[in-house]
Amino acid sequence: MTSQVAAADLSMRFNNWLNRFSPPRQIANNPQAMQDDADGLLRIILDHTPGEGWQDWYHDAIRRLEAGMTTRAWPAPGEVVKACRAAEAPRPSGALSGAGEAQVIGMMINWLGKFGRQMPGYGNALRTRELIRRGALRDVAEARDRGFALFPDEEQALLEDRRARRAAGETIEQIIGTSEWNRHVRILARIWDCSEFEAHERAGAGPASRDPDLSGNFVGERLSA
């Protein structure tokens, strides 16, 4: 059962998050219907909230929910349920502990060294943070570019920094580094079925190409296509 403190905190967080999106058109002019709909979505969140470690669980659930949304409208109840159920198992202390977890981290480090990406089925934001702490990943930027799970606030801060640097006139290559840019060009060449030289030229041809989606999900989806 969710504690009163957790329920109050989650209610505030979820309502603030929901305010970023638009209510469904059919209820947009009906305040009571909007309130009922919002309350229903919040109840789903609270029904799935674990008794301990709920802060990290909520971050993970919201990250998954946003990743599955395709419009700026409120999510459907089924989308919220799916995200809540898929959220990683919480850790009460907010930190990683135990011999089993240490073994998983070691496996992830070895996998990263061999394949340069997150080990399938083992990723979560806490483990990513531990990999950064141990130096296996340089920082949040490298973690995101290699497809590792991040907490929403960490990813948002990174994207805001990148947007600010782009606005200041820096190129994508300057922002993400030559090595990561070259890796991205190789991926674009595979997606576009062209040479790396042509992909490099096309990537610099216009705003849409100069600012490609550099997230790990983008890379993974197209490599597996």
Secondary structure, DSSP 8 states (H G I E B T S, - for coil): ---HHHHHHHHHHHHHHHTTSB--GGGTT-HHHHHHHHHHHHHHHHHH--SSSHHHHHHHHHHHHHHH--SSB---HHHHHHHHHHS----TTSS--SHHHHHHHHHHHHHHHHHSS--TT---HHHHHHHHHHTSS-SHHHHHHTT----HHHHHHHHHHHHHHHHTT--HHHHH-HHHHHHHHHHHHHHHTS-HHHHHHHHTSSHHHHS---SHHHHHHHH--
